[in-house]
Amino acid sequence: MSNELVKRRELSFQLFELLDTNALCERERFSEHNRETFDAVMDIAEKIATEKFATHNAKADANEPTFDGEKVTMIPEVQEAFDAYVESGLIAGRFDFDEGGMQLPETIMTACAGYFMAANPSSTGYPFLTVAAANVIRNFASEDLKNAFMPRMLTGEFTGTMALTEPHAGSSLADIHTSAKKHADGNYRIKGNKIYISGGDHELSDNIVHLVLAKIQGAPAGVKGISLFAVPK
């Protein structure tokens, strides 16, 4: 039986024979890449996933995170895996060069993600949630918020989450109660309860940026009155 997380021949077939990913290099955005750089990135992803993530998959299941009332503690292998992912630059792989990223095509980043999801879905969640939160900030936040959070998220100094669901509302976002009140300094104070926050607390990074759904006082009822806030730990 093969120990491969993802069969490379099948992955290469999908990427380069079926999807013709190499053709993307003809576009200006990806003109600095070629088949060699794509293969090199996937080699790195496979190596880290195999050596740092897959090796503690079962151990992490058997030794769940604990909370002592002040901090969350996990097995040290999770930190080692997270640090290896960050050091590789993959956390910023799909972002622009001028943002500190590698400006890689989504097809290649999705292929890389396949290795990590096959190796260890739970530990993979920490960098993946960070990338997702950083992408939301990149596309929708003010310049001040982008400058405050995104660069540090793409270097792994900060991680990210999305805090959407509330105990009484479930998936009904129109029924959320979390409120946001604007203060004189221009910032908002958020009050409410959220549940199911994957990666909501840990010591993997210096800070955790929570993207929180809340309603500004006086906002319309229902989903039209919902706003999204960046709330650092």
C-alpha positions as CSV (number, residue, x, y, z in Angstrom):
1,M,0.0,0.0,0.0
2,S,1.3,3.4,-0.9
3,N,2.1,5.9,1.9
4,E,1.4,8.9,-0.4
5,L,-1.1,11.3,1.0
6,V,-2.2,12.2,-2.6
7,K,-1.0,10.3,-5.6
8,R,1.3,12.7,-7.5
9,R,0.7,11.2,-10.9
10,E,-3.1,11.6,-10.5
11,L,-2.6,15.2,-9.2
12,S,-0.3,16.1,-12.1
13,F,-2.8,14.7,-14.6
14,Q,-5.6,16.8,-13.2
15,L,-3.5,20.0,-13.1
16,F,-1.4,19.9,-16.2
17,E,-3.2,17.5,-18.6
18,L,-6.8,18.1,-17.8
19,L,-6.9,21.7,-16.6
20,D,-3.8,22.9,-18.5
21,T,-2.6,24.9,-15.5
22,N,0.7,25.8,-17.4
23,A,-1.4,28.0,-19.7
24,L,-1.9,30.4,-16.8
25,C,1.8,31.3,-17.0
26,E,0.9,33.1,-20.3
27,R,-1.1,35.6,-18.2
28,E,0.7,38.6,-16.7
29,R,-0.2,37.8,-13.2
30,F,1.5,34.4,-13.3
31,S,4.2,35.2,-15.9
32,E,7.0,34.7,-13.3
33,H,5.9,31.1,-12.7
34,N,6.4,27.9,-14.7
35,R,5.9,24.1,-14.3
36,E,9.1,23.9,-12.3
37,T,8.0,26.5,-9.7
38,F,4.6,24.8,-9.5
39,D,6.2,21.4,-8.9
40,A,8.6,22.9,-6.3
41,V,5.7,24.4,-4.3
42,M,3.8,21.1,-4.4
43,D,7.0,19.3,-3.3
44,I,7.2,21.6,-0.3
45,A,3.6,21.1,0.6
46,E,3.9,17.3,0.3
47,K,7.0,17.3,2.5
48,I,5.6,19.4,5.3
49,A,2.3,17.7,5.2
50,T,4.0,14.3,5.4
51,E,6.7,15.1,8.0
52,K,4.9,17.7,10.2
53,F,1.2,17.2,9.9
54,A,0.5,13.5,9.2
55,T,2.8,12.4,12.0
56,H,0.6,13.7,14.8
57,N,-2.9,13.2,13.3
58,A,-3.8,10.3,15.6
59,K,-2.0,11.8,18.6
60,A,-3.9,15.0,18.4
61,D,-7.2,13.1,18.3
62,A,-6.1,11.1,21.4
63,N,-4.9,14.2,23.2
64,E,-7.4,17.0,22.7
65,P,-6.7,20.6,23.6
66,T,-7.3,21.5,27.3
67,F,-8.4,24.7,29.0
68,D,-7.3,25.6,32.5
69,G,-9.4,28.7,32.9
70,E,-6.7,30.9,31.4
71,K,-5.1,29.4,28.4
72,V,-5.6,26.6,25.9
73,T,-2.9,24.0,25.7
74,M,-2.2,21.6,22.8
75,I,0.4,18.9,22.1
76,P,3.6,20.6,20.9
77,E,3.5,19.0,17.5
78,V,0.7,21.3,16.5
79,Q,2.9,24.4,17.0
80,E,5.7,22.7,15.1
81,A,3.4,22.0,12.2
82,F,2.0,25.5,12.2
83,D,5.5,27.1,12.3
84,A,6.6,24.9,9.4
85,Y,3.6,25.9,7.3
86,V,4.2,29.6,8.1
87,E,8.0,29.3,7.4
88,S,7.3,27.8,4.0
89,G,5.4,30.9,2.8
90,L,2.4,28.8,1.9
91,I,0.1,30.9,4.1
92,A,0.5,33.8,1.7
93,G,0.8,31.6,-1.4
94,R,-2.2,33.0,-3.3
95,F,-1.6,36.6,-2.3
96,D,0.2,39.3,-4.4
97,F,3.9,39.7,-4.5
98,D,3.6,43.2,-3.1
99,E,1.6,41.8,-0.2
100,G,4.4,39.3,0.6
101,G,2.7,36.5,-1.2
102,M,3.8,34.1,-4.0
103,Q,1.0,35.1,-6.4
104,L,0.3,31.4,-7.2
105,P,-2.8,30.2,-9.1
106,E,-5.7,28.9,-7.1
107,T,-5.4,25.5,-8.8
108,I,-1.9,25.1,-7.4
109,M,-2.9,26.3,-3.9
110,T,-5.9,23.9,-3.9
111,A,-3.6,21.0,-4.9
112,C,-1.3,21.9,-2.0
113,A,-4.3,22.1,0.3
114,G,-5.1,18.6,-0.6
115,Y,-1.9,17.3,0.9
116,F,-2.6,19.0,4.3
117,M,-6.3,17.9,4.4
118,A,-5.2,14.4,3.7
119,A,-2.5,14.5,6.4
120,N,-4.3,16.2,9.3
121,P,-7.6,18.2,8.9
122,S,-7.6,19.5,12.5
123,S,-4.1,21.1,12.6
124,T,-4.6,22.3,9.1
125,G,-7.5,24.4,10.3
126,Y,-5.3,27.0,12.0
127,P,-3.4,28.2,8.9
128,F,-6.4,27.7,6.6
129,L,-8.8,29.7,8.7
130,T,-6.1,32.4,8.9
131,V,-5.8,32.6,5.1
132,A,-9.6,32.8,4.8
133,A,-9.9,35.6,7.3
134,A,-7.0,37.5,5.7
135,N,-8.7,37.2,2.4
136,V,-11.9,38.7,3.7
137,I,-9.9,41.6,5.2
138,R,-8.0,42.0,2.0
139,N,-11.1,42.4,-0.1
140,F,-13.6,44.2,2.2
141,A,-11.8,46.0,5.0
142,S,-10.7,49.6,5.2
143,E,-7.1,50.4,4.5
144,D,-6.5,51.0,8.2
145,L,-7.7,47.5,9.1
146,K,-5.7,45.9,6.2
147,N,-2.5,47.6,7.4
148,A,-3.2,46.6,11.0
149,F,-3.9,42.9,10.5
150,M,-3.3,41.5,7.1
151,P,0.6,41.7,6.9
152,R,0.9,40.0,10.3
153,M,-1.6,37.3,9.4
154,L,0.3,36.5,6.2
155,T,3.5,36.0,8.3
156,G,1.7,33.9,10.9
157,E,2.2,36.4,13.7
158,F,-1.5,36.6,13.9
159,T,-4.1,33.9,13.2
160,G,-7.7,34.4,12.2
161,T,-11.2,33.0,12.8
162,M,-14.8,33.7,11.8
163,A,-17.3,34.2,14.7
164,L,-20.7,33.9,13.2
165,T,-23.0,31.4,15.0
166,E,-24.8,32.2,18.3
167,P,-26.2,29.7,20.9
168,H,-29.8,30.8,20.4
169,A,-29.7,31.4,16.6
170,G,-27.9,28.4,15.1
171,S,-27.6,29.0,11.3
172,S,-30.3,31.8,11.4
173,L,-28.1,34.8,11.0
174,A,-31.1,37.1,11.0
175,D,-31.6,36.2,14.7
176,I,-28.1,37.1,16.0
177,H,-28.1,39.4,19.1
178,T,-24.4,40.4,19.2
179,S,-24.3,44.2,19.2
180,A,-21.7,46.8,18.2
181,K,-21.7,50.3,19.7
182,K,-19.5,53.0,18.3
183,H,-17.3,55.0,20.7
184,A,-15.7,58.4,20.5
185,D,-12.4,57.0,19.3
186,G,-14.1,55.6,16.2
187,N,-13.8,52.0,17.2
188,Y,-16.7,49.7,18.1
189,R,-17.3,47.8,21.3
190,I,-18.7,44.4,20.6
191,K,-21.0,42.5,23.1
192,G,-22.5,39.1,22.6
193,N,-21.9,35.3,22.5
194,K,-20.6,33.2,19.7
195,I,-20.2,29.4,19.5
196,Y,-18.3,26.8,17.3
197,I,-15.3,29.1,16.8
198,S,-12.6,26.8,15.4
199,G,-9.2,28.0,16.4
200,G,-10.9,30.5,18.8
201,D,-8.2,30.4,21.4
202,H,-4.6,28.9,21.4
203,E,-1.0,30.0,21.8
204,L,0.2,29.3,18.3
205,S,0.4,33.1,17.4
206,D,0.8,36.4,19.1
207,N,-2.8,37.4,18.4
208,I,-6.0,36.1,17.0
209,V,-8.1,38.2,14.7
210,H,-11.8,37.2,15.0
211,L,-14.1,38.3,12.2
212,V,-17.4,38.8,14.1
213,L,-20.9,39.3,12.8
214,A,-22.8,41.9,14.9
215,K,-25.5,44.5,14.6
216,I,-24.9,48.2,15.0
217,Q,-27.4,49.9,17.2
218,G,-30.2,51.3,15.1
219,A,-29.5,49.0,12.1
220,P,-32.4,47.4,10.1
221,A,-33.9,44.2,11.3
222,G,-32.8,40.9,9.8
223,V,-29.7,40.2,7.8
224,K,-29.6,43.7,6.2
225,G,-28.6,45.0,9.6
226,I,-25.6,42.8,10.1
227,S,-22.0,44.2,9.9
228,L,-18.7,42.4,10.1
229,F,-16.0,43.5,12.5
230,A,-12.4,42.6,13.0
231,V,-11.9,41.9,16.7
232,P,-8.4,41.0,17.9
233,K,-8.0,38.9,21.0
